[in-house]
Amino acid sequence: MIRSGAQWVTAIVVLGACSSSTAGGGSSGNADAGQTVDAGSDAPDLPPGFDCLGSVQWPAAKAAKVTLGVSFVDYAIDGPKDPFTSALSLKACAASDAGCANALATASTDGTGKASLSVSTGPSGFDGYVEATGADRMPLLAFFYPPVAADSDANQNQRGIASKKTMDEIADAVGTTIDPTRGHVVLRARNCTNLGVVEGARFTFSTADGKSVGFGYQGGRPKAGATTDTTGLGGAINLPPGPVTVRASLAASGKFFGSYTLVVRAGTLTSTSAPPTPNP
């Protein structure tokens, strides 16, 4: 959940049932390594839904353990499709456990692509990730921003899970090929309510190099070097394995609104929602 005025709103999907993708690379399509400048007091007026900037606080966890519901849909090159009905094996992992050597909980999805896991919380909730593997899917690391502070059902945390073939198609569309020694990230930019998506956002990746390609969806197809469109989605192909800090900004002003610490693994897709954060 994230604070918006006096109201707390439950976090929902990235790569969910109404999504396609966009990303913020430079004009060449290379993933931006973080050169965006904060526009400061001379920045244009912020778009609607950003009144929380400068005062975002994650809510305190409501219990030492919470139920994390999650559901999965098939993700194709033109966006998410129907519920993914083949069984997926899930592991809940601490954010500090990059290889998930010590799973906090395990589960399998049912015939509708849904499952639930009981996860331990920190002061602000569960801030780790769920690893999903199975069938012909590229393994997925699903992170949670804001942290999960209370029980949630599967409809509140819906993720698209792409096949390896789909990832090859996305890479081809943005002018590259999948490097099996590298990983990939997709985020969806959201505003202070964590319900509204953000058009014109840019993501920068702390570990991006010359092999990394930022991409965005334009007209229902991935395109290298774009900021987010009305779907709010963006990401990068072929990031080096290891921790990565992703920062989100408004492209029109350069104003940062979010910072997300994620894990990139070789041959794996990492995803998260990207709302405003306490320290963008």
C-alpha positions as CSV (number, residue, x, y, z in Angstrom):
1,M,0.0,0.0,0.0
2,I,1.0,3.6,-0.5
3,R,-0.2,6.7,1.1
4,S,-2.3,9.1,-0.9
5,G,-3.7,11.9,1.2
6,A,-5.5,10.2,4.1
7,Q,-6.2,7.1,2.2
8,W,-4.2,3.8,1.9
9,V,-4.7,2.0,-1.4
10,T,-3.8,-1.6,-2.0
11,A,-1.0,-2.3,-4.5
12,I,-1.9,-4.0,-7.7
13,V,-0.3,-5.4,-10.8
14,V,2.7,-4.9,-13.0
15,L,2.4,-6.9,-16.3
16,G,-1.2,-7.5,-15.3
17,A,-4.4,-8.1,-17.2
18,C,-4.6,-4.6,-18.7
19,S,-1.0,-4.1,-19.5
20,S,1.5,-3.8,-22.3
21,S,5.1,-2.5,-21.9
22,T,7.1,0.7,-22.3
23,A,10.6,1.6,-21.2
24,G,13.0,4.5,-20.9
25,G,16.1,4.1,-22.9
26,G,18.0,6.8,-24.7
27,S,17.3,7.6,-28.4
28,S,19.7,4.8,-29.4
29,G,17.7,2.3,-27.3
30,N,20.6,1.6,-24.8
31,A,19.3,1.4,-21.3
32,D,19.9,4.7,-19.4
33,A,22.5,4.2,-16.7
34,G,21.1,7.0,-14.5
35,Q,21.9,10.4,-16.0
36,T,18.5,12.1,-15.5
37,V,18.8,15.3,-13.5
38,D,16.3,16.4,-10.8
39,A,14.6,19.5,-12.2
40,G,14.2,21.1,-8.8
41,S,12.0,24.1,-8.0
42,D,11.9,25.3,-11.7
43,A,10.3,22.0,-12.9
44,P,6.9,22.3,-14.6
45,D,3.8,21.5,-12.6
46,L,3.6,17.8,-11.7
47,P,0.9,15.8,-13.4
48,P,-2.2,14.8,-11.4
49,G,-1.7,12.1,-8.9
50,F,1.8,13.2,-7.7
51,D,0.8,15.3,-4.6
52,C,2.5,12.7,-2.3
53,L,6.0,13.5,-3.5
54,G,8.3,14.4,-0.6
55,S,6.0,12.9,2.0
56,V,5.6,9.2,0.9
57,Q,5.7,6.8,3.9
58,W,5.2,3.0,3.8
59,P,2.6,1.8,6.3
60,A,3.7,-0.4,9.2
61,A,3.2,-4.1,8.9
62,K,-0.1,-5.3,10.5
63,A,1.3,-8.6,11.6
64,A,4.6,-10.6,11.9
65,K,3.3,-12.8,9.0
66,V,0.8,-11.9,6.2
67,T,-0.8,-13.9,3.5
68,L,0.5,-12.9,0.1
69,G,-1.9,-13.8,-2.7
70,V,-0.6,-13.8,-6.3
71,S,-1.9,-14.7,-9.7
72,F,-0.3,-15.2,-13.1
73,V,-1.4,-14.5,-16.7
74,D,0.3,-15.5,-19.9
75,Y,2.3,-12.6,-21.4
76,A,2.7,-12.3,-25.1
77,I,4.6,-9.8,-27.2
78,D,1.4,-7.7,-27.5
79,G,0.6,-7.8,-23.9
80,P,-1.0,-10.1,-21.2
81,K,-3.5,-12.7,-22.1
82,D,-5.6,-15.3,-20.2
83,P,-4.8,-16.8,-16.8
84,F,-1.8,-19.0,-17.0
85,T,-3.2,-22.4,-16.1
86,S,-0.1,-24.7,-16.2
87,A,1.4,-25.3,-12.8
88,L,4.1,-22.9,-11.6
89,S,6.3,-23.5,-8.6
90,L,6.6,-20.5,-6.3
91,K,9.1,-19.5,-3.6
92,A,8.9,-16.4,-1.4
93,C,12.4,-15.0,-0.8
94,A,14.0,-12.3,1.3
95,A,15.2,-9.3,-0.7
96,S,18.7,-10.0,0.7
97,D,18.7,-13.6,-0.6
98,A,19.5,-13.0,-4.3
99,G,19.6,-16.7,-5.1
100,C,16.7,-17.7,-2.8
101,A,18.9,-20.3,-1.1
102,N,16.5,-20.1,2.0
103,A,12.9,-19.9,0.8
104,L,10.5,-18.3,3.3
105,A,7.5,-20.2,1.9
106,T,6.7,-22.3,-1.1
107,A,3.5,-23.0,-3.1
108,S,2.2,-24.1,-6.5
109,T,-0.4,-22.3,-8.6
110,D,-3.8,-23.8,-9.1
111,G,-5.7,-24.3,-12.4
112,T,-6.6,-20.6,-12.5
113,G,-3.0,-19.4,-12.1
114,K,-3.5,-18.4,-8.4
115,A,-1.6,-19.2,-5.2
116,S,-1.0,-17.8,-1.7
117,L,2.0,-17.8,0.5
118,S,2.5,-16.9,4.2
119,V,5.4,-14.5,4.5
120,S,7.3,-12.9,7.3
121,T,7.3,-9.1,7.4
122,G,9.7,-6.4,8.4
123,P,8.8,-3.0,9.8
124,S,7.0,-2.0,6.6
125,G,5.9,-5.5,5.5
126,F,7.2,-8.1,3.1
127,D,9.7,-6.4,0.8
128,G,11.2,-9.5,-0.8
129,Y,10.1,-11.3,-4.0
130,V,8.4,-14.4,-5.3
131,E,10.3,-16.6,-7.7
132,A,8.0,-18.4,-10.3
133,T,9.2,-21.2,-12.5
134,G,7.6,-23.8,-14.7
135,A,6.5,-25.0,-18.1
136,D,8.0,-23.1,-21.0
137,R,8.2,-19.9,-19.0
138,M,11.2,-17.7,-18.5
139,P,11.7,-17.7,-14.7
140,L,10.2,-14.7,-13.0
141,L,11.3,-12.7,-9.9
142,A,8.2,-10.7,-8.8
143,F,9.1,-7.8,-6.4
144,F,6.6,-5.8,-4.4
145,Y,6.5,-2.0,-4.1
146,P,5.1,-0.9,-1.8
147,P,6.0,-3.7,0.6
148,V,3.1,-6.1,1.4
149,A,2.0,-4.9,4.9
150,A,-1.3,-6.8,5.2
151,D,-3.1,-9.9,3.9
152,S,-3.8,-9.7,0.2
153,D,-5.7,-11.9,-2.3
154,A,-4.5,-13.1,-5.6
155,N,-6.4,-10.5,-7.6
156,Q,-4.4,-7.7,-5.9
157,N,-1.0,-9.0,-7.1
158,Q,-1.3,-10.2,-10.7
159,R,1.8,-10.8,-12.8
160,G,2.4,-11.6,-16.4
161,I,4.8,-14.5,-17.0
162,A,6.4,-14.7,-20.4
163,S,7.6,-17.7,-22.4
164,K,11.2,-17.9,-23.5
165,K,9.8,-17.5,-27.1
166,T,8.0,-14.3,-26.2
167,M,11.2,-12.9,-24.7
168,D,13.1,-13.7,-27.9
169,E,10.4,-11.9,-29.8
170,I,10.6,-8.8,-27.6
171,A,14.4,-8.7,-27.9
172,D,14.2,-9.0,-31.7
173,A,11.6,-6.2,-31.9
174,V,14.0,-3.8,-30.0
175,G,17.0,-4.8,-32.1
176,T,18.9,-7.2,-30.0
177,T,19.0,-10.9,-29.0
178,I,18.7,-12.5,-25.5
179,D,22.0,-13.0,-23.9
180,P,21.7,-16.1,-21.7
181,T,24.2,-14.8,-19.3
182,R,22.1,-11.7,-18.5
183,G,18.7,-10.9,-17.2
184,H,15.8,-8.5,-17.9
185,V,13.5,-6.1,-15.9
186,V,10.0,-4.8,-16.5
187,L,8.3,-2.2,-14.2
188,R,5.0,-0.3,-14.4
189,A,5.1,3.4,-13.3
190,R,2.3,4.4,-11.0
191,N,1.2,7.6,-9.3
192,C,0.5,8.3,-5.6
193,T,-2.7,6.3,-5.5
194,N,-0.8,3.2,-6.9
195,L,-3.8,2.8,-9.2
196,G,-3.1,5.3,-11.9
197,V,-0.4,4.5,-14.4
198,V,2.1,7.1,-15.5
199,E,2.6,8.2,-19.1
200,G,5.9,9.8,-19.9
201,A,8.0,8.1,-17.2
202,R,11.6,7.1,-17.7
203,F,13.5,4.3,-15.9
204,T,17.2,4.4,-15.4
205,F,19.3,1.3,-14.4
206,S,22.4,1.6,-12.2
207,T,24.1,-1.4,-13.9
208,A,23.2,-0.8,-17.5
209,D,26.0,-1.0,-20.0
210,G,26.5,-1.1,-23.8
211,K,24.8,-4.5,-24.1
212,S,21.6,-3.4,-22.3
213,V,18.6,-2.1,-24.3
214,G,15.7,0.0,-22.9
215,F,12.4,-0.6,-24.6
216,G,8.9,0.7,-24.7
217,Y,5.6,-0.3,-26.3
218,Q,4.3,1.9,-29.0
219,G,1.1,0.9,-30.9
220,G,1.1,-2.4,-29.2
221,R,4.6,-3.4,-30.1
222,P,7.9,-3.1,-28.2
223,K,10.2,-0.3,-29.4
224,A,13.7,0.6,-28.3
225,G,14.4,3.9,-26.6
226,A,10.9,5.0,-25.5
227,T,9.5,6.4,-22.3
228,T,6.3,5.0,-21.0
229,D,3.0,5.3,-22.8
230,T,-0.5,5.2,-21.2
231,T,0.2,1.7,-19.9
232,G,3.0,2.9,-17.7
233,L,5.3,0.0,-18.4
234,G,9.0,0.0,-19.1
235,G,12.1,-2.0,-18.7
236,A,15.4,-3.2,-20.1
237,I,16.8,-6.3,-21.9
238,N,20.2,-7.8,-21.1
239,L,21.2,-6.3,-17.8
240,P,24.2,-7.8,-15.9
241,P,23.3,-10.2,-13.1
242,G,23.3,-8.9,-9.6
243,P,21.6,-6.1,-7.6
244,V,20.3,-3.2,-9.6
245,T,18.8,0.1,-8.5
246,V,16.2,1.4,-10.8
247,R,15.1,5.0,-10.6
248,A,11.9,6.4,-12.1
249,S,11.5,10.0,-13.3
250,L,9.0,12.1,-15.2
251,A,10.6,12.6,-18.6
252,A,9.1,16.1,-19.2
253,S,10.8,17.6,-16.1
254,G,13.4,15.0,-15.1
255,K,11.8,14.9,-11.6
256,F,12.5,11.6,-9.9
257,F,9.6,9.9,-8.1
258,G,10.8,6.4,-7.3
259,S,13.8,4.2,-6.5
260,Y,13.6,0.4,-6.5
261,T,16.2,-2.1,-5.4
262,L,15.9,-5.4,-7.4
263,V,17.8,-8.5,-8.3
264,V,18.8,-9.5,-11.8
265,R,19.5,-13.1,-12.6
266,A,20.8,-14.7,-15.8
267,G,18.0,-16.0,-18.0
268,T,15.4,-14.5,-15.7
269,L,12.8,-11.7,-15.9
270,T,12.4,-9.4,-12.9
271,S,9.2,-7.3,-12.5
272,T,7.7,-4.8,-10.0
273,S,5.1,-2.1,-9.7
274,A,6.9,1.3,-9.6
275,P,5.0,3.9,-7.4
276,P,6.5,7.0,-5.8
277,T,8.8,5.9,-2.9
278,P,10.0,7.6,0.3
279,N,13.5,8.3,-1.1
280,P,13.3,8.6,-4.9
